[in-house]
Amino acid sequence: MARARTTASEGAAAPAEDAGGGSSGRWRQLPAWLRHPVVRGGAVAVIALVVGIVIAPGGPGGLVLRSYNDGNLWALAPAGWKKEALVTPYGSALASFVDEGKAADSETVRASDPAGPSPRARAVARAHQLGHVAYLLDTVAFGGGRLAWLLQYMLGGSYSAIVEFNACTPAIAMTVTLTASSESALARELDELPEGAEPVCDGPAFSSLDRADLAIPLHLPS
């Protein structure tokens, strides 16, 4: 993912309001680990969604990934991470993965229909919930030019990142939450996991169509 940095120091003016509502308020003074980009470009997610197999990204420290699809949601997860059993109501889909050997490392992908507030408004609202915890709020660009909002912070010794974006028409809200035990681990997760998250736009959780009718196609994410 490519990053467009939008941080400001304590007391500086926040970015302008967007159409989705919300206000970013006063920006916190950032600790050293948040002052440096940790998101780097990569097309691994696209390859995984098309091929649908476990792949090993190039470069030192790359995660070995596997693709996941339950009919409502696509995701990329590190190979070996445990899929947690979760149930969600109609209009939403959820997939959660955790490293059993290092419980601080996890990934949660949530899709919600209708989308509600804009991705920026959702990210800003989450930032406000952090209170006095230092955070970084950035825009990031996925392959193909899709814009997402990234919130990063450290709390209780755990490094966290939340990526908010929309997909499909009408829009479905996508939220990818990553946690890690170290800055470098979070950097690897951010580099390779969020772009693999995609809802199945006409999946049974989001569509009232009769899925027993084989004449109605199911579309893979583009």
Sine and cosine of phi, psi and omega as CSV:
sin_phi,cos_phi,sin_psi,cos_psi,sin_omega,cos_omega
0.00,0.00,0.60,-0.80,0.06,-1.00
-0.99,-0.14,0.63,-0.78,-0.11,-0.99
-0.94,-0.33,0.67,-0.74,0.19,-0.98
-0.93,-0.37,0.96,-0.29,-0.16,-0.99
-0.96,0.28,0.73,-0.68,-0.08,-1.00
-0.74,-0.67,0.45,0.89,-0.06,-1.00
-0.99,0.15,0.33,-0.95,0.08,-1.00
-0.54,-0.84,0.36,-0.93,-0.05,-1.00
-0.99,0.14,0.16,-0.99,-0.04,-1.00
-0.80,0.59,0.79,-0.61,0.07,-1.00
1.00,0.00,-0.14,0.99,0.00,-1.00
-0.97,0.23,0.34,-0.94,0.00,-1.00
-0.93,0.37,0.64,-0.77,0.00,-1.00
-0.99,0.12,0.32,-0.95,0.08,-1.00
-0.85,0.53,0.42,-0.91,-0.06,-1.00
-0.90,0.44,0.44,-0.90,0.05,-1.00
-0.88,0.47,0.61,-0.79,0.09,-1.00
-0.96,-0.27,0.04,-1.00,-0.12,-0.99
-0.91,0.41,-0.32,0.95,-0.06,-1.00
-0.99,0.12,-0.05,1.00,0.00,-1.00
1.00,0.04,0.10,-0.99,0.00,-1.00
1.00,-0.10,0.26,-0.96,0.01,-1.00
-0.58,-0.81,0.69,-0.72,-0.08,-1.00
-0.99,0.12,-0.19,0.98,0.11,-0.99
0.89,0.46,-0.48,-0.88,-0.03,-1.00
-1.00,0.03,0.70,-0.71,-0.04,-1.00
-1.00,0.03,0.67,-0.74,-0.07,-1.00
-0.98,0.19,0.48,-0.88,0.16,-0.99
-0.93,0.38,0.80,-0.60,-0.18,-0.98
-1.00,0.00,0.64,-0.77,0.16,-0.99
-0.94,0.34,0.22,-0.98,-0.12,-0.99
-0.84,0.55,-0.66,0.75,-0.11,-0.99
-0.93,0.38,-0.36,0.93,0.01,-1.00
-1.00,-0.01,-0.10,1.00,-0.06,-1.00
-1.00,0.06,-0.03,1.00,-0.07,-1.00
-0.84,-0.55,0.69,-0.73,0.01,-1.00
-0.87,0.50,0.64,-0.77,0.08,-1.00
-0.86,-0.51,0.02,1.00,-0.01,-1.00
-0.98,-0.18,0.81,-0.59,-0.01,-1.00
-0.83,-0.56,0.32,-0.95,-0.07,-1.00
-0.94,0.34,0.45,-0.89,0.08,-1.00
-0.06,-1.00,0.64,-0.76,-0.01,-1.00
-0.95,-0.31,0.32,0.95,-0.06,-1.00
-0.87,0.50,-0.65,0.76,-0.09,-1.00
-0.87,0.50,-0.68,0.74,-0.03,-1.00
-0.88,0.47,-0.68,0.73,0.01,-1.00
-0.87,0.49,-0.70,0.71,-0.06,-1.00
-0.91,0.42,-0.64,0.77,-0.05,-1.00
-0.93,0.38,-0.56,0.83,-0.02,-1.00
-0.98,0.21,-0.71,0.71,-0.08,-1.00
-0.99,0.15,-0.62,0.79,0.05,-1.00
0.95,0.32,0.56,0.83,0.01,-1.00
-0.75,-0.67,0.20,-0.98,0.09,-1.00
-0.94,0.35,0.73,-0.69,-0.02,-1.00
-0.74,-0.67,0.35,-0.94,0.03,-1.00
-0.89,-0.45,0.96,-0.29,-0.01,-1.00
-0.87,0.49,0.53,-0.85,0.03,-1.00
-0.96,0.27,0.31,-0.95,0.05,-1.00
0.99,-0.14,0.48,-0.88,-0.01,-1.00
-0.91,0.42,0.66,-0.75,0.07,-1.00
0.98,0.19,0.09,1.00,-0.02,-1.00
-0.92,0.40,0.56,-0.83,0.03,-1.00
-0.98,0.18,0.57,-0.82,0.17,-0.99
-1.00,0.04,0.85,-0.53,-0.18,-0.98
-0.93,-0.37,0.40,-0.92,0.17,-0.99
-0.75,-0.66,0.52,-0.85,0.02,-1.00
-1.00,-0.01,0.48,-0.87,-0.04,-1.00
-0.73,-0.69,0.68,-0.73,0.09,-1.00
-0.49,-0.87,0.78,-0.62,0.01,-1.00
-0.90,-0.43,0.26,0.96,-0.03,-1.00
1.00,-0.10,-0.34,0.94,0.03,-1.00
-0.88,-0.47,-0.35,0.94,-0.19,-0.98
-0.52,-0.85,0.70,-0.72,0.19,-0.98
-0.97,-0.22,0.56,-0.83,0.07,-1.00
-0.40,-0.91,0.37,-0.93,0.20,-0.98
-0.95,-0.31,0.66,-0.75,0.03,-1.00
-0.65,-0.76,0.55,-0.84,0.08,-1.00
-0.88,0.48,0.69,-0.72,0.04,-1.00
-0.87,0.50,0.69,-0.72,0.00,-1.00
0.99,-0.12,-0.30,0.95,0.07,-1.00
-0.96,0.27,0.60,-0.80,-0.05,-1.00
-0.99,0.13,0.72,-0.69,0.11,-0.99
-0.99,0.13,0.83,-0.55,0.00,-1.00
-1.00,0.07,0.60,-0.80,-0.01,-1.00
-0.99,0.11,0.93,-0.37,-0.02,-1.00
-0.74,-0.67,0.53,-0.85,0.00,-1.00
-0.86,-0.51,0.70,-0.71,0.02,-1.00
-0.77,-0.63,0.42,-0.91,0.00,-1.00
-0.96,0.27,0.20,-0.98,0.06,-1.00
-0.83,0.55,0.63,-0.77,-0.03,-1.00
0.99,-0.10,0.02,1.00,0.01,-1.00
-0.54,-0.84,0.38,-0.93,0.08,-1.00
-0.61,-0.79,0.54,-0.84,-0.11,-0.99
-0.57,-0.82,0.71,-0.70,0.10,-0.99
-0.70,-0.71,0.75,-0.67,-0.04,-1.00
-0.72,-0.69,0.68,-0.74,-0.04,-1.00
-0.73,-0.69,0.59,-0.81,-0.02,-1.00
-0.63,-0.78,0.58,-0.81,0.08,-1.00
-0.99,0.12,0.95,-0.32,-0.07,-1.00
-0.90,0.43,-0.43,0.90,0.03,-1.00
-0.99,0.13,-0.23,0.97,0.00,-1.00
-0.47,-0.88,1.00,0.09,-0.18,-0.98
-0.87,0.49,-0.33,0.94,0.01,-1.00
-0.95,0.33,-0.28,0.96,-0.01,-1.00
-1.00,-0.09,0.89,-0.45,-0.06,-1.00
-0.47,-0.88,0.26,-0.97,0.05,-1.00
-0.61,-0.79,0.74,-0.68,0.10,-1.00
-0.77,-0.64,0.78,-0.62,0.01,-1.00
-0.88,-0.47,0.83,-0.56,-0.02,-1.00
-0.80,-0.59,0.70,-0.71,0.11,-0.99
-0.88,-0.47,0.73,-0.69,-0.06,-1.00
-0.72,-0.69,0.73,-0.69,0.01,-1.00
-0.77,-0.64,0.81,-0.59,0.06,1.00
-0.97,0.25,0.25,-0.97,-0.12,-0.99
-0.93,0.37,-0.54,0.84,-0.02,-1.00
0.96,0.28,-0.67,-0.74,-0.03,-1.00
-0.86,0.50,0.32,-0.95,0.00,-1.00
-0.91,0.40,0.31,-0.95,0.06,-1.00
-0.82,0.57,-0.66,0.75,0.01,-1.00
-0.89,0.45,-0.71,0.70,-0.02,-1.00
-0.89,0.46,-0.61,0.79,0.02,-1.00
-0.92,0.40,-0.68,0.74,0.00,-1.00
-0.91,0.42,-0.66,0.75,0.01,-1.00
-0.90,0.43,-0.67,0.74,0.01,-1.00
-0.88,0.48,-0.65,0.76,0.04,-1.00
-0.91,0.41,-0.62,0.79,0.02,-1.00
-0.89,0.46,-0.64,0.76,0.01,-1.00
-0.89,0.46,-0.53,0.85,-0.01,-1.00
-0.94,0.35,-0.25,0.97,-0.03,-1.00
-0.98,0.20,-0.20,0.98,0.01,-1.00
0.90,0.43,-0.86,-0.51,-0.07,-1.00
-1.00,-0.06,0.14,0.99,0.04,-1.00
-0.95,0.30,0.74,-0.67,0.03,-1.00
-0.91,0.41,0.64,-0.77,-0.01,-1.00
-0.56,-0.83,0.25,-0.97,0.08,-1.00
-0.82,-0.58,0.77,-0.64,0.02,-1.00
-0.86,-0.50,0.90,-0.43,-0.08,-1.00
-0.79,-0.62,0.33,-0.94,0.28,-0.96
-0.99,-0.14,0.57,-0.82,0.06,-1.00
-0.74,-0.67,0.49,-0.87,-0.01,-1.00
-0.92,-0.39,0.82,-0.57,0.11,-0.99
-0.99,0.13,0.18,-0.98,0.12,-0.99
-0.86,0.52,0.66,-0.75,-0.05,-1.00
1.00,0.01,-0.06,1.00,0.09,-1.00
1.00,-0.02,0.07,1.00,0.04,-1.00
-0.91,0.42,0.74,-0.67,-0.01,-1.00
-1.00,-0.09,0.70,-0.71,0.07,-1.00
-0.76,-0.65,0.31,-0.95,0.06,-1.00
-0.93,-0.38,0.71,-0.70,-0.08,-1.00
-0.88,-0.47,0.81,-0.59,0.10,-0.99
-0.91,-0.41,0.82,-0.57,0.03,-1.00
-0.83,-0.55,0.59,-0.81,0.04,-1.00
-0.30,-0.95,0.23,-0.97,0.07,-1.00
-0.82,-0.57,0.77,-0.64,-0.05,-1.00
-0.56,-0.83,0.78,-0.62,0.04,-1.00
0.88,0.48,0.51,0.86,0.02,-1.00
0.99,0.13,0.02,1.00,0.00,-1.00
-0.94,-0.35,0.67,-0.74,0.04,-1.00
-1.00,-0.06,0.74,-0.68,-0.08,-1.00
-0.74,-0.67,0.49,-0.87,0.09,-1.00
-0.59,-0.80,0.65,-0.76,0.06,-1.00
-0.81,-0.59,0.81,-0.59,0.00,-1.00
-0.92,-0.39,0.82,-0.57,-0.03,-1.00
-0.90,-0.43,0.76,-0.65,0.11,-0.99
-0.38,-0.93,0.17,-0.99,0.05,-1.00
-0.92,-0.40,0.44,-0.90,0.06,-1.00
-0.60,-0.80,0.32,-0.95,0.06,-1.00
0.95,0.32,0.20,-0.98,0.09,-1.00
-0.69,-0.73,0.87,-0.49,-0.11,0.99
-0.85,0.52,0.36,-0.93,-0.16,-0.99
-0.92,0.39,0.65,-0.76,0.19,-0.98
-0.91,-0.40,0.76,-0.65,-0.02,-1.00
-0.98,0.22,0.74,-0.68,0.04,-1.00
-0.89,-0.45,0.75,-0.66,0.05,-1.00
-0.76,-0.65,0.87,-0.49,0.05,-1.00
-0.93,-0.36,0.88,-0.48,-0.01,-1.00
-0.93,-0.37,0.82,-0.57,-0.01,-1.00
-0.86,-0.51,0.65,-0.76,0.12,-0.99
-0.76,-0.65,0.49,-0.87,-0.03,-1.00
-0.46,-0.89,0.37,-0.93,-0.03,-1.00
-1.00,0.06,-0.15,0.99,-0.02,-1.00
-0.51,-0.86,0.31,-0.95,0.04,-1.00
-0.89,0.46,-0.67,0.74,-0.04,-1.00
-0.92,0.39,-0.61,0.79,0.03,-1.00
-0.91,0.41,-0.65,0.76,0.04,-1.00
-0.90,0.43,-0.63,0.78,0.02,-1.00
-0.87,0.50,-0.67,0.74,0.01,-1.00
-0.91,0.42,-0.67,0.74,0.00,-1.00
-0.90,0.44,-0.70,0.71,-0.01,-1.00
-0.90,0.44,-0.58,0.82,-0.05,-1.00
-0.93,0.38,-0.46,0.89,-0.22,-0.97
-0.82,-0.58,-0.28,0.96,-0.15,-0.99
-0.99,-0.17,-0.71,0.70,-0.17,-0.99
-0.86,0.52,-0.62,0.78,-0.04,-1.00
-0.93,0.36,-0.23,0.97,0.05,-1.00
-0.99,0.11,-0.11,0.99,-0.04,-1.00
-1.00,0.03,0.79,-0.62,-0.03,-1.00
-0.35,-0.94,0.71,-0.71,0.09,-1.00
-0.98,0.20,0.44,-0.90,0.23,-0.97
-0.99,0.11,0.97,-0.26,-0.24,-0.97
-0.82,0.57,-0.60,0.80,0.02,-1.00
-0.94,-0.34,0.48,0.88,0.07,-1.00
-0.90,0.43,0.32,-0.95,-0.07,-1.00
-0.87,0.50,-0.41,0.91,0.01,-1.00
-0.97,0.24,-0.29,0.96,-0.10,-1.00
-0.86,-0.51,-0.05,1.00,-0.10,-0.99
-0.79,-0.62,0.59,-0.81,0.07,-1.00
-1.00,-0.08,0.08,1.00,0.00,-1.00
-0.91,0.40,0.50,-0.86,0.03,-1.00
-0.97,0.23,0.96,-0.27,-0.08,-1.00
-0.95,0.33,-0.18,0.98,0.05,-1.00
-0.97,0.24,-0.26,0.97,0.02,-1.00
-0.99,0.15,0.96,-0.26,-0.07,-1.00
-0.93,0.36,-0.18,0.98,0.03,-1.00
-0.98,0.22,-0.23,0.97,0.01,-1.00
-1.00,-0.03,0.91,-0.42,-0.09,-1.00
-0.97,0.23,0.48,-0.88,0.20,-0.98
-0.98,-0.21,0.78,-0.63,-0.08,-1.00
-0.98,-0.19,0.76,-0.65,0.11,-0.99
-0.96,0.27,0.44,-0.90,0.03,-1.00
-0.89,0.46,0.59,-0.80,-0.01,-1.00
-0.99,0.13,0.00,0.00,0.00,0.00
